[in-house]
Amino acid sequence: MLGRRCPPVPRLCPGCLGRRCPPVPRCALGCLGRRCPQPPFVPGMPRPQVPASPPFVPGMPPPQVPASPPLAPLPQGTVGQLQDSGSVQQQLLGPVKELTWKYPEMPVEPTSPPVQFQLREPVSVSSVAATCDENMVHVQVKKDLFGSGELIRASDISLGGCGVTGEDSVAQLLYFQSYLQACGSQVVMTNDTLVYSFSLTYIPTAASNTSAPIVRSSGAVIGIECHYLRFHNVSSNALQPAWIPYAATKIAQELLVFSLKLMTDDWQFERPSNVYYMGDLIHFEASVKQYNHVPLRVFVDSCLVTPYPYAASAPSYLFIQNHGCLVDSKLTGSSSRFLPRTQDFKLQFQLEAFRFQQGDTGSLYITCVLKATAAASPTDAEHKACSFVGQKWAGAGGEDQLCSCCDGTCGSRKARDLTSVSDSMWEKEVSVGPVFIRD
């Protein structure tokens, strides 16, 4: 510094009780051998011994100043002999605790136990049925089209652009009816057949009564085909003679086969088991196979239930009577009814399972009288299928006006006992049983 005084360096003197001592000037190496001023005297404090500075010799390196030793902390409770500001702060604030802070760690999510889960695979459902006659096609569609419980709207489905022609709100069914050359049909001719093809198209739309633009079903296109033999007459009906020779009756009777079967809940197959529980619906399907005969329409004229395999046993319950009136739903409030007819040679109905109050054997035997008429013949009071649904009578084929007689007497003929069945080719007694009912 070429002789200039160095800036004062503050020190902490012993006995100052934490107060800063007056600055003590020092001489730098450039003081040119002059004595530095002495620090001011503090009472009770010995004067520091300042060694004399060596004389300055040109060309001689400056002396090395030894580094100050590190300051040791004072023991707890010691007053005086403070060495630096850190020691004073330690004495005033107390002992310094060891730092225990560390970086926070992310919480560990508990691992869940293994879950037994299997993805449900979609299964095919039978929700569309079609019937082809001489010049028209009849299509029946379940509102639960995909078997998922979501019902479709009639406005979202069409047959080749043609809308729904009928709807059953009880059975949740939609009906289409179209001529073979209408509703966008396409015809293909092969060597032996004519094939009419239709497209049943379902396009889901959002509900109009909500602002949510979502749908919960997928669109679908279902193909429907009607096959006809090219070398087969399908346009004319046979004439019914006023009298039927005995020989013709016996031949025709051998060609007609009546049947009454227990069906599965989806009506697709014959049920392999005849065991039911109380409250179950027993599904029956009556049919007639016509072979070389003219097209026929089958009816269930009457049905009797007994606990034994013969119709004359007691007790007994006639749940279909009066030429096709299913009275069980009216008498007991059950869900028994005829299903809407989809094919003339087939008729389906359901009976809610029950047991006899007296004489119960745990089994039921059902004996029915089936009748068949020409499909071209109109229905009448003696050829009908009526159910009591919604506090009124309704026909399975739409013949509601013929069902009004179910509360009285239908037809001019007397009621026929099941044991006296005619030998006519149009009528046959068939039985099903035993049907076991479990609690």
Beta strands, then each sheet from edge to edge (+ up, - down):
strand 1: 128-132
strand 2: 136-142
strand 3: 157-159
strand 4: 166-168
strand 5: 173-179
strand 6: 186-189
strand 7: 193-202
strand 8: 220-229
strand 9: 257-263
strand 10: 275-277
strand 11: 281-289
strand 12: 296-306
strand 13: 317-321
strand 14: 325-326
strand 15: 337-338
strand 16: 346-352
strand 17: 363-374
strand 18: 386-389
strand 19: 392-395
strand 20: 427-438
sheet 1: 1+ 2- 5+ 4-
sheet 2: 3+ 7- 6+
sheet 3: 3+ 7- 8+
sheet 4: 9+ 11- 16+ 15-
sheet 5: 10+ 20+ 17- 12+ 13- 14+ 18+ 19-
end
